[in-house]
Structures are given as C-alpha cells and as structure tokens.
Amino acid sequence: MSITIWLALGLVLIVEGLGPLLFPRIWRRMILVMAQQLDTILRRFGGGLVVAGIVIYCMLRHRAGS
C-alpha cells in the first residue's frame, strides 16, 4: 500500500510541475487570480477536486478489483 501512495504523490508532483514548467506566465496569472477569489469559491473548487479525485479513485479501484 505504501508504494501506491508514493506513486500517487509522484504523479501529483509531475502534474503540478507541468504548469510552471511549460507555461510560467499563464500559471502565474492563474495563481494571482485564484489568490483574489473569495474563500467560499476556493472551498467549492477544492471540494469539487476532492470529489472528482474520489470518484476516479473508486472507479479505478473497482476496475482493478474485478
């Protein structure tokens, strides 16, 4: 199980690093715009990402189990 967590963390770091690596100006603007958003908007966005991640995890976990 622990290797799976490290693999997932590695993939997250790769995906998160692509923005500033390939599109630094656009990435910086996006961060500035997000920093100006209300807390409620950021919480909804974060919650949506968490739900999407859980759905993807459950779908893949279910598929791998069968």
Phi and psi in radians as a Rosetta constraint file:
Dihedral C 1 N 2 CA 2 C 2 CIRCULARHARMONIC -1.142 0.35
Dihedral N 2 CA 2 C 2 N 3 CIRCULARHARMONIC -0.574 0.35
Dihedral C 2 N 3 CA 3 C 3 CIRCULARHARMONIC -1.134 0.35
Dihedral N 3 CA 3 C 3 N 4 CIRCULARHARMONIC -0.605 0.35
Dihedral C 3 N 4 CA 4 C 4 CIRCULARHARMONIC -1.115 0.35
Dihedral N 4 CA 4 C 4 N 5 CIRCULARHARMONIC -0.720 0.35
Dihedral C 4 N 5 CA 5 C 5 CIRCULARHARMONIC -1.119 0.35
Dihedral N 5 CA 5 C 5 N 6 CIRCULARHARMONIC -0.759 0.35
Dihedral C 5 N 6 CA 6 C 6 CIRCULARHARMONIC -1.138 0.35
Dihedral N 6 CA 6 C 6 N 7 CIRCULARHARMONIC -0.674 0.35
Dihedral C 6 N 7 CA 7 C 7 CIRCULARHARMONIC -1.112 0.35
Dihedral N 7 CA 7 C 7 N 8 CIRCULARHARMONIC -0.750 0.35
Dihedral C 7 N 8 CA 8 C 8 CIRCULARHARMONIC -1.099 0.35
Dihedral N 8 CA 8 C 8 N 9 CIRCULARHARMONIC -0.756 0.35
Dihedral C 8 N 9 CA 9 C 9 CIRCULARHARMONIC -1.089 0.35
Dihedral N 9 CA 9 C 9 N 10 CIRCULARHARMONIC -0.725 0.35
Dihedral C 9 N 10 CA 10 C 10 CIRCULARHARMONIC -1.060 0.35
Dihedral N 10 CA 10 C 10 N 11 CIRCULARHARMONIC -0.753 0.35
Dihedral C 10 N 11 CA 11 C 11 CIRCULARHARMONIC -1.137 0.35
Dihedral N 11 CA 11 C 11 N 12 CIRCULARHARMONIC -0.697 0.35
Dihedral C 11 N 12 CA 12 C 12 CIRCULARHARMONIC -1.060 0.35
Dihedral N 12 CA 12 C 12 N 13 CIRCULARHARMONIC -0.787 0.35
Dihedral C 12 N 13 CA 13 C 13 CIRCULARHARMONIC -1.103 0.35
Dihedral N 13 CA 13 C 13 N 14 CIRCULARHARMONIC -0.680 0.35
Dihedral C 13 N 14 CA 14 C 14 CIRCULARHARMONIC -1.095 0.35
Dihedral N 14 CA 14 C 14 N 15 CIRCULARHARMONIC -0.875 0.35
Dihedral C 14 N 15 CA 15 C 15 CIRCULARHARMONIC -1.107 0.35
Dihedral N 15 CA 15 C 15 N 16 CIRCULARHARMONIC -0.760 0.35
Dihedral C 15 N 16 CA 16 C 16 CIRCULARHARMONIC -1.151 0.35
Dihedral N 16 CA 16 C 16 N 17 CIRCULARHARMONIC -0.551 0.35
Dihedral C 16 N 17 CA 17 C 17 CIRCULARHARMONIC -1.380 0.35
Dihedral N 17 CA 17 C 17 N 18 CIRCULARHARMONIC -0.303 0.35
Dihedral C 17 N 18 CA 18 C 18 CIRCULARHARMONIC -1.136 0.35
Dihedral N 18 CA 18 C 18 N 19 CIRCULARHARMONIC -0.658 0.35
Dihedral C 18 N 19 CA 19 C 19 CIRCULARHARMONIC -1.033 0.35
Dihedral N 19 CA 19 C 19 N 20 CIRCULARHARMONIC -1.056 0.35
Dihedral C 19 N 20 CA 20 C 20 CIRCULARHARMONIC -1.161 0.35
Dihedral N 20 CA 20 C 20 N 21 CIRCULARHARMONIC -0.457 0.35
Dihedral C 20 N 21 CA 21 C 21 CIRCULARHARMONIC -1.242 0.35
Dihedral N 21 CA 21 C 21 N 22 CIRCULARHARMONIC -0.836 0.35
Dihedral C 21 N 22 CA 22 C 22 CIRCULARHARMONIC -1.592 0.35
Dihedral N 22 CA 22 C 22 N 23 CIRCULARHARMONIC -0.591 0.35
Dihedral C 22 N 23 CA 23 C 23 CIRCULARHARMONIC -2.344 0.35
Dihedral N 23 CA 23 C 23 N 24 CIRCULARHARMONIC 1.163 0.35
Dihedral C 23 N 24 CA 24 C 24 CIRCULARHARMONIC -1.079 0.35
Dihedral N 24 CA 24 C 24 N 25 CIRCULARHARMONIC -0.698 0.35
Dihedral C 24 N 25 CA 25 C 25 CIRCULARHARMONIC -1.170 0.35
Dihedral N 25 CA 25 C 25 N 26 CIRCULARHARMONIC -0.809 0.35
Dihedral C 25 N 26 CA 26 C 26 CIRCULARHARMONIC -1.118 0.35
Dihedral N 26 CA 26 C 26 N 27 CIRCULARHARMONIC -0.728 0.35
Dihedral C 26 N 27 CA 27 C 27 CIRCULARHARMONIC -1.070 0.35
Dihedral N 27 CA 27 C 27 N 28 CIRCULARHARMONIC -0.772 0.35
Dihedral C 27 N 28 CA 28 C 28 CIRCULARHARMONIC -1.097 0.35
Dihedral N 28 CA 28 C 28 N 29 CIRCULARHARMONIC -0.760 0.35
Dihedral C 28 N 29 CA 29 C 29 CIRCULARHARMONIC -1.079 0.35
Dihedral N 29 CA 29 C 29 N 30 CIRCULARHARMONIC -0.726 0.35
Dihedral C 29 N 30 CA 30 C 30 CIRCULARHARMONIC -1.088 0.35
Dihedral N 30 CA 30 C 30 N 31 CIRCULARHARMONIC -0.743 0.35
Dihedral C 30 N 31 CA 31 C 31 CIRCULARHARMONIC -1.113 0.35
Dihedral N 31 CA 31 C 31 N 32 CIRCULARHARMONIC -0.728 0.35
Dihedral C 31 N 32 CA 32 C 32 CIRCULARHARMONIC -1.105 0.35
Dihedral N 32 CA 32 C 32 N 33 CIRCULARHARMONIC -0.735 0.35
Dihedral C 32 N 33 CA 33 C 33 CIRCULARHARMONIC -1.137 0.35
Dihedral N 33 CA 33 C 33 N 34 CIRCULARHARMONIC -0.748 0.35
Dihedral C 33 N 34 CA 34 C 34 CIRCULARHARMONIC -1.133 0.35
Dihedral N 34 CA 34 C 34 N 35 CIRCULARHARMONIC -0.629 0.35
Dihedral C 34 N 35 CA 35 C 35 CIRCULARHARMONIC -1.142 0.35
Dihedral N 35 CA 35 C 35 N 36 CIRCULARHARMONIC -0.379 0.35
Dihedral C 35 N 36 CA 36 C 36 CIRCULARHARMONIC -1.611 0.35
Dihedral N 36 CA 36 C 36 N 37 CIRCULARHARMONIC -0.079 0.35
Dihedral C 36 N 37 CA 37 C 37 CIRCULARHARMONIC -1.302 0.35
Dihedral N 37 CA 37 C 37 N 38 CIRCULARHARMONIC 2.706 0.35
Dihedral C 37 N 38 CA 38 C 38 CIRCULARHARMONIC -1.174 0.35
Dihedral N 38 CA 38 C 38 N 39 CIRCULARHARMONIC 2.677 0.35
Dihedral C 38 N 39 CA 39 C 39 CIRCULARHARMONIC -1.008 0.35
Dihedral N 39 CA 39 C 39 N 40 CIRCULARHARMONIC -0.666 0.35
Dihedral C 39 N 40 CA 40 C 40 CIRCULARHARMONIC -1.120 0.35
Dihedral N 40 CA 40 C 40 N 41 CIRCULARHARMONIC -0.671 0.35
Dihedral C 40 N 41 CA 41 C 41 CIRCULARHARMONIC -1.141 0.35
Dihedral N 41 CA 41 C 41 N 42 CIRCULARHARMONIC -0.780 0.35
Dihedral C 41 N 42 CA 42 C 42 CIRCULARHARMONIC -1.119 0.35
Dihedral N 42 CA 42 C 42 N 43 CIRCULARHARMONIC -0.671 0.35
Dihedral C 42 N 43 CA 43 C 43 CIRCULARHARMONIC -1.127 0.35
Dihedral N 43 CA 43 C 43 N 44 CIRCULARHARMONIC -0.731 0.35
Dihedral C 43 N 44 CA 44 C 44 CIRCULARHARMONIC -1.113 0.35
Dihedral N 44 CA 44 C 44 N 45 CIRCULARHARMONIC -0.743 0.35
Dihedral C 44 N 45 CA 45 C 45 CIRCULARHARMONIC -1.085 0.35
Dihedral N 45 CA 45 C 45 N 46 CIRCULARHARMONIC -0.825 0.35
Dihedral C 45 N 46 CA 46 C 46 CIRCULARHARMONIC -1.087 0.35
Dihedral N 46 CA 46 C 46 N 47 CIRCULARHARMONIC -0.724 0.35
Dihedral C 46 N 47 CA 47 C 47 CIRCULARHARMONIC -1.096 0.35
Dihedral N 47 CA 47 C 47 N 48 CIRCULARHARMONIC -0.692 0.35
Dihedral C 47 N 48 CA 48 C 48 CIRCULARHARMONIC -1.100 0.35
Dihedral N 48 CA 48 C 48 N 49 CIRCULARHARMONIC -0.693 0.35
Dihedral C 48 N 49 CA 49 C 49 CIRCULARHARMONIC -1.146 0.35
Dihedral N 49 CA 49 C 49 N 50 CIRCULARHARMONIC -0.706 0.35
Dihedral C 49 N 50 CA 50 C 50 CIRCULARHARMONIC -1.110 0.35
Dihedral N 50 CA 50 C 50 N 51 CIRCULARHARMONIC -0.798 0.35
Dihedral C 50 N 51 CA 51 C 51 CIRCULARHARMONIC -1.098 0.35
Dihedral N 51 CA 51 C 51 N 52 CIRCULARHARMONIC -0.761 0.35
Dihedral C 51 N 52 CA 52 C 52 CIRCULARHARMONIC -1.072 0.35
Dihedral N 52 CA 52 C 52 N 53 CIRCULARHARMONIC -0.726 0.35
Dihedral C 52 N 53 CA 53 C 53 CIRCULARHARMONIC -1.107 0.35
Dihedral N 53 CA 53 C 53 N 54 CIRCULARHARMONIC -0.717 0.35
Dihedral C 53 N 54 CA 54 C 54 CIRCULARHARMONIC -1.140 0.35
Dihedral N 54 CA 54 C 54 N 55 CIRCULARHARMONIC -0.735 0.35
Dihedral C 54 N 55 CA 55 C 55 CIRCULARHARMONIC -1.095 0.35
Dihedral N 55 CA 55 C 55 N 56 CIRCULARHARMONIC -0.809 0.35
Dihedral C 55 N 56 CA 56 C 56 CIRCULARHARMONIC -1.080 0.35
Dihedral N 56 CA 56 C 56 N 57 CIRCULARHARMONIC -0.782 0.35
Dihedral C 56 N 57 CA 57 C 57 CIRCULARHARMONIC -1.028 0.35
Dihedral N 57 CA 57 C 57 N 58 CIRCULARHARMONIC -0.835 0.35
Dihedral C 57 N 58 CA 58 C 58 CIRCULARHARMONIC -1.109 0.35
Dihedral N 58 CA 58 C 58 N 59 CIRCULARHARMONIC -0.702 0.35
Dihedral C 58 N 59 CA 59 C 59 CIRCULARHARMONIC -1.117 0.35
Dihedral N 59 CA 59 C 59 N 60 CIRCULARHARMONIC -0.781 0.35
Dihedral C 59 N 60 CA 60 C 60 CIRCULARHARMONIC -1.238 0.35
Dihedral N 60 CA 60 C 60 N 61 CIRCULARHARMONIC -0.664 0.35
Dihedral C 60 N 61 CA 61 C 61 CIRCULARHARMONIC -1.108 0.35
Dihedral N 61 CA 61 C 61 N 62 CIRCULARHARMONIC -0.748 0.35
Dihedral C 61 N 62 CA 62 C 62 CIRCULARHARMONIC -1.113 0.35
Dihedral N 62 CA 62 C 62 N 63 CIRCULARHARMONIC -0.745 0.35
Dihedral C 62 N 63 CA 63 C 63 CIRCULARHARMONIC -1.159 0.35
Dihedral N 63 CA 63 C 63 N 64 CIRCULARHARMONIC -0.709 0.35
Dihedral C 63 N 64 CA 64 C 64 CIRCULARHARMONIC -1.205 0.35
Dihedral N 64 CA 64 C 64 N 65 CIRCULARHARMONIC -0.496 0.35
Dihedral C 64 N 65 CA 65 C 65 CIRCULARHARMONIC -1.355 0.35
Dihedral N 65 CA 65 C 65 N 66 CIRCULARHARMONIC -0.339 0.35
